[in-house]
């Protein structure tokens, strides 16, 4: 039932676990080795965001602005104006959390070729608590003109997303996580910005997910299959531009739609899907995510269980939605 060149032992307890931010750091070095115009700018969190790998190899192209996220965006826009390809990297709670105005005006309005890597996003940040668990960033970024928004599902996909972002002459927002999670895609798994990946086929319900919820959705689909409910699982890694064709195709095929994301349900991936369905294919739908609330401090698995963001939570809502159709 699974496809898209995923790892063979998808749910093995020995599956390799790495943080998606690692994929960004690896790709950044890979890009810089080939292109001397690649620059990196960070805000006092180079090790946490994995830009320290870049700094060690290319110190002359690395800028540390300190705890000053507004400067982070402004300095990057200035470097980009000199025909450089600039990646900025910080915690998502602070970029875009604290520098939305600079991203909007200095980067987007000016059409600057700046890529924004936002690490430590979502409830999965865990012990850092609500102040660092940004759950509104997708909504903020997808509303900006010209901004591309990508939420990779694992380390390998984050690497591919970063490489793909470098080829676009426009601002790109890449959202990654701190938590070590299963690396279930492979080098052969296709990745194209704006094109969703069908991870599992199904006819009874379709689950669209991004980020860490893709793997959780695959686990939920496995349990649903035991109950004779075949769920399609779609990795909607690109929130903007969104893959209208795939969304409509599977909405018509399954008649019921579920979205799952580590983000507020207002304005996030689920909202983007609902907008597509409203205009192209009105369909019964529910959204798994944070329902207008802040989370609390705790480890990722505990918080995912409490707020229904894990496989069991996704399965529960899927069952409710399927029975109501």
C-alpha positions as CSV (number, residue, x, y, z in Angstrom):
1,X,0.0,0.0,0.0
2,X,2.9,2.4,0.6
3,X,4.8,3.9,-2.3
4,X,6.9,6.9,-3.3
5,X,10.2,5.0,-2.6
6,X,9.9,5.0,1.2
7,X,12.1,2.9,3.3
8,X,11.1,-0.8,3.3
9,X,10.7,-1.4,7.1
10,X,8.7,1.7,7.7
11,X,7.7,1.0,11.3
12,X,10.7,-0.9,12.4
13,X,11.9,0.1,15.9
14,X,15.4,0.3,14.5
15,X,14.5,3.0,11.9
16,X,17.1,5.7,11.8
17,X,16.1,8.9,13.6
18,X,17.5,12.3,12.8
19,X,16.2,15.9,13.1
20,X,15.0,17.5,9.9
21,X,17.2,20.5,10.7
22,X,20.2,18.3,10.0
23,X,19.0,17.9,6.4
24,X,19.0,21.7,6.0
25,X,22.6,22.0,7.5
26,X,23.9,19.3,5.2
27,X,22.4,20.8,2.1
28,X,23.7,24.2,2.9
29,X,27.2,22.9,2.9
30,X,26.6,21.0,-0.2
31,X,25.4,24.1,-2.0
32,X,28.3,26.3,-0.8
33,X,30.8,23.7,-2.0
34,X,29.5,24.2,-5.5
35,X,28.5,27.9,-5.5
36,X,30.8,30.6,-4.0
37,X,27.8,33.0,-4.0
38,X,26.0,31.1,-1.2
39,X,26.0,32.9,2.1
40,X,24.6,32.1,5.5
41,X,23.4,34.4,8.2
42,X,22.2,33.4,11.7
43,X,21.1,34.9,15.0
44,X,23.3,33.3,17.8
45,X,21.9,29.8,17.2
46,X,24.3,28.4,14.6
47,X,24.8,25.0,16.3
48,X,21.1,24.6,17.0
49,X,20.2,25.4,13.4
50,X,23.1,23.5,12.0
51,X,24.6,26.5,10.2
52,X,27.8,25.9,12.2
53,X,28.7,23.2,9.7
54,X,28.7,26.0,7.0
55,X,30.6,28.4,9.3
56,X,33.4,25.9,9.9
57,X,34.0,25.5,6.1
58,X,33.1,28.9,4.8
59,X,33.8,31.5,7.5
60,X,34.2,34.3,5.0
61,X,30.6,33.8,3.8
62,X,29.1,33.4,7.2
63,X,27.5,36.3,9.2
64,X,26.6,36.1,12.9
65,X,24.3,38.9,13.9
66,X,23.7,37.8,17.5
67,X,20.3,37.9,19.2
68,X,18.8,40.3,16.7
69,X,16.4,38.6,14.3
70,X,15.2,41.9,12.8
71,X,18.8,42.6,11.8
72,X,19.0,39.0,10.5
73,X,16.4,39.7,7.8
74,X,17.7,43.1,7.0
75,X,21.4,42.1,6.7
76,X,20.4,39.1,4.5
77,X,18.4,41.4,2.2
78,X,21.4,43.7,1.8
79,X,23.7,40.8,1.0
80,X,21.2,39.4,-1.5
81,X,21.1,42.8,-3.2
82,X,24.8,42.1,-4.1
83,X,23.7,39.1,-6.2
84,X,24.3,36.6,-3.5
85,X,22.2,33.6,-2.6
86,X,21.5,34.0,1.1
87,X,20.1,31.6,3.7
88,X,19.0,32.9,7.1
89,X,18.5,30.5,9.9
90,X,17.0,30.9,13.4
91,X,14.4,29.5,15.7
92,X,10.9,29.8,14.1
93,X,9.6,31.5,17.3
94,X,11.9,34.4,16.5
95,X,12.2,34.3,12.7
96,X,9.5,34.9,11.6
97,X,8.1,35.4,15.1
98,X,10.0,38.6,15.7
99,X,11.0,39.9,12.3
100,X,7.8,39.5,10.3
101,X,8.0,43.2,9.2
102,X,11.6,42.9,7.9
103,X,10.7,39.7,6.1
104,X,7.6,41.3,4.6
105,X,9.2,44.6,3.5
106,X,13.0,44.0,3.1
107,X,12.7,40.5,1.7
108,X,9.3,39.9,0.1
109,X,8.4,43.4,-1.1
110,X,11.9,43.8,-2.5
111,X,11.9,40.4,-4.1
112,X,15.1,39.5,-2.4
113,X,16.6,36.1,-3.1
114,X,16.7,35.1,0.6
115,X,15.8,31.6,1.9
116,X,14.4,31.5,5.4
117,X,15.2,28.4,7.4
118,X,13.1,28.3,10.6
119,X,14.1,25.5,13.0
120,X,12.5,24.3,16.3
121,X,9.0,24.8,15.0
122,X,5.8,23.4,16.5
123,X,4.8,21.6,19.7
124,X,7.6,19.2,19.0
125,X,10.1,21.7,20.5
126,X,8.8,20.2,23.8
127,X,10.5,21.3,27.0
128,X,11.1,24.8,25.7
129,X,7.4,25.6,26.3
130,X,4.8,27.7,24.7
131,X,7.0,30.7,24.1
132,X,9.2,28.7,21.8
133,X,6.6,26.4,20.3
134,X,5.5,28.6,17.4
135,X,2.3,27.4,15.9
136,X,1.4,30.4,13.7
137,X,4.3,30.7,11.3
138,X,2.8,28.8,8.4
139,X,-0.2,31.2,8.5
140,X,2.1,34.2,8.6
141,X,4.4,33.1,5.8
142,X,1.8,31.7,3.3
143,X,0.0,35.1,3.4
144,X,3.0,36.9,2.1
145,X,3.1,37.6,-1.7
146,X,5.7,35.6,-3.6
147,X,6.7,33.5,-0.5
148,X,7.1,29.8,-1.0
149,X,6.3,27.7,2.1
150,X,7.8,24.2,2.5
151,X,7.5,21.9,5.5
152,X,9.7,18.8,5.0
153,X,8.7,15.5,6.6
154,X,12.1,14.3,7.6
155,X,15.8,14.9,7.4
156,X,16.3,13.6,3.8
157,X,13.3,15.7,2.6
158,X,14.7,18.8,4.3
159,X,17.9,18.3,2.4
160,X,16.1,18.1,-0.9
161,X,13.9,21.0,0.0
162,X,16.9,23.2,0.7
163,X,18.6,22.2,-2.6
164,X,15.4,22.9,-4.5
165,X,14.8,26.2,-2.8
166,X,18.3,27.4,-4.0
167,X,17.1,27.0,-7.6
168,X,14.2,29.5,-7.1
169,X,14.9,33.2,-7.5
170,X,12.4,34.2,-4.8
171,X,11.9,34.0,-1.0
172,X,11.4,30.5,0.4
173,X,10.4,29.6,3.9
174,X,11.6,26.1,5.1
175,X,10.2,24.9,8.4
176,X,12.1,22.2,10.3
177,X,12.0,20.5,13.7
178,X,14.4,19.9,16.6
179,X,13.2,16.4,17.5
180,X,14.9,13.4,16.2
181,X,12.3,11.5,14.1
182,X,12.3,8.6,11.7
183,X,14.0,9.2,8.3
184,X,11.5,7.3,6.2
185,X,12.0,8.9,2.8
186,X,15.1,8.0,0.7
187,X,17.3,9.6,-1.9
188,X,15.0,8.0,-4.5
189,X,11.8,9.5,-3.0
190,X,10.7,12.2,-5.5
191,X,10.7,15.8,-4.4
192,X,9.5,18.8,-6.3
193,X,8.4,22.1,-4.8
194,X,4.7,22.4,-5.3
195,X,4.0,18.7,-6.0
196,X,2.6,16.5,-3.2
197,X,3.9,13.0,-2.6
198,X,1.5,10.0,-2.4
199,X,3.0,8.0,0.4
200,X,0.1,5.5,0.6
201,X,-2.8,4.8,-1.6
202,X,-6.4,4.4,-0.2
203,X,-10.0,4.8,-1.2
204,X,-11.9,5.4,2.0
205,X,-10.3,8.6,3.4
206,X,-7.4,10.8,2.5
207,X,-5.0,12.2,5.1
208,X,-3.0,15.2,4.0
209,X,0.0,15.9,6.3
210,X,3.1,17.9,6.5
211,X,6.2,17.8,8.7
212,X,6.4,15.2,11.5
213,X,2.7,14.4,11.0
214,X,3.4,12.6,7.7
215,X,5.0,9.7,9.5
216,X,2.4,9.8,12.2
217,X,-0.3,9.7,9.5
218,X,1.3,6.6,7.9
219,X,1.2,4.9,11.3
220,X,-2.5,5.9,11.7
221,X,-3.3,4.5,8.2
222,X,-1.7,1.2,9.1
223,X,-4.0,0.9,12.1
224,X,-7.0,2.0,10.1
225,X,-6.3,-0.7,7.6
226,X,-6.7,-3.3,10.4
227,X,-10.2,-1.9,10.8
228,X,-10.9,-2.3,7.0
229,X,-10.5,1.4,6.3
230,X,-8.0,2.2,3.6
231,X,-6.5,5.6,4.0
232,X,-4.5,7.4,1.4
233,X,-1.7,9.4,3.0
234,X,-0.4,12.5,1.1
235,X,2.8,14.3,2.0
236,X,1.8,17.9,1.3
237,X,5.3,19.3,2.0
238,X,4.6,22.5,0.0
239,X,1.9,24.6,1.5
240,X,2.5,27.4,-1.1
241,X,2.2,27.0,-4.0
242,X,-0.2,24.2,-3.1
243,X,-0.8,21.2,-5.2
244,X,-4.5,21.8,-6.2
245,X,-4.6,18.9,-8.7
246,X,-3.6,16.2,-6.1
247,X,-5.9,17.6,-3.4
248,X,-8.9,17.6,-5.7
249,X,-8.1,14.2,-7.1
250,X,-7.9,12.5,-3.7
251,X,-10.9,14.4,-2.3
252,X,-13.0,13.1,-5.2
253,X,-11.5,9.6,-4.8
254,X,-12.1,9.3,-1.1
255,X,-15.0,11.7,-0.4
256,X,-13.6,12.6,3.1
257,X,-10.5,14.6,3.9
258,X,-8.4,14.9,7.0
259,X,-5.4,17.2,7.5
260,X,-2.7,16.8,10.2
261,X,-0.1,19.3,11.2
262,X,1.9,20.6,14.1
263,X,0.4,24.1,13.9
264,X,-2.7,26.0,14.7
265,X,-5.6,24.8,12.6
266,X,-6.4,28.4,11.8
267,X,-4.4,29.5,8.8
268,X,-2.2,26.5,8.5
269,X,-2.0,23.6,6.0
270,X,-5.5,22.5,6.8
271,X,-6.9,25.9,6.1
272,X,-5.0,26.0,2.8
273,X,-6.6,22.7,1.8
274,X,-10.0,23.9,2.8
275,X,-9.6,26.9,0.6
276,X,-8.8,24.6,-2.4
277,X,-11.8,22.3,-1.7
278,X,-14.2,25.3,-1.2
279,X,-13.3,26.6,-4.7
280,X,-12.8,23.3,-6.6
281,X,-14.4,20.3,-4.8
282,X,-16.5,20.9,-1.6
283,X,-15.8,17.8,0.6
284,X,-16.4,16.7,4.2
285,X,-13.3,17.6,6.1
286,X,-11.7,17.7,9.6
287,X,-8.4,19.2,10.7
288,X,-5.9,17.7,13.3
289,X,-3.8,20.4,14.8
290,X,-3.8,22.9,17.7
291,X,-7.3,24.3,18.3
292,X,-6.7,28.0,19.2
293,X,-4.5,27.1,22.3
294,X,-0.9,27.2,23.5
295,X,0.8,24.0,24.5
296,X,2.8,23.4,27.6
297,X,6.3,22.1,28.5
298,X,7.0,18.4,28.1
299,X,8.7,15.9,25.8
300,X,7.5,15.7,22.3
301,X,5.8,12.3,22.5
302,X,3.9,13.3,25.7
303,X,2.7,16.5,24.1
304,X,1.7,14.9,20.8
305,X,-0.4,12.4,22.8
306,X,-2.0,15.0,24.9
307,X,-3.0,17.3,22.0
308,X,-3.9,14.5,19.6
309,X,-1.0,15.1,17.1
310,X,0.3,11.5,17.2
311,X,-0.8,8.5,15.2
312,X,-3.5,7.6,17.8
313,X,-4.9,11.1,17.7
314,X,-5.0,11.2,13.9
315,X,-6.6,7.7,13.8
316,X,-9.3,8.8,16.3
317,X,-10.4,11.8,14.2
318,X,-10.2,9.7,11.0
319,X,-12.5,7.1,12.4
320,X,-15.0,9.8,13.5
321,X,-14.9,11.4,10.1
322,X,-15.2,8.1,8.2
323,X,-18.2,7.0,10.3
324,X,-20.0,10.4,9.7
325,X,-19.7,10.3,5.9
